[in-house]
Amino acid sequence: MNEDYRALAMERAQGRINEAQYREGVDRLDRLVLMKSAKACWARHEMAQSEDRANGIPTPDRPVALSPPNAGGGQGSLYQSPRLSGSANQAQGVLQQITTATAQSGRVAGSVYDR
């Protein structure tokens, strides 16, 4: 590329081309350099993504499919409805046991620091 710029400068210095032709040639070479550098950048980007895909790393064109948990849906869910799991009945039974024990013993659940 540098040789092309030097050749243009030499042609201008020798008077074979005028200033407008020189500027036109320089602009054409600048566009060519820009195009080649953009191609090189995209090639490097594609190589990096290709390496990521080969290593199993998600890329924008090959994302990892995620399956979100179903709300209240049983297996794999972060939240399970107490009605589905029966834990509401269990919690109610435990609360009743605590209330009955407190009433019978006269003690309140907690520590001495709660009073």
Buried (B, 14 or more C-beta within 10 A) or exposed (E): EEEBBEEBEEBBEEEEBEEEEBEEBBEEBEEEEEEEEEEEEEEEEEEEBEEEEEEEEEEEEEEEEEEEEEEBEEEEBEEBEEEEEEEEEEEEEEEEEEEEEEEEEEEEEEEEEEE
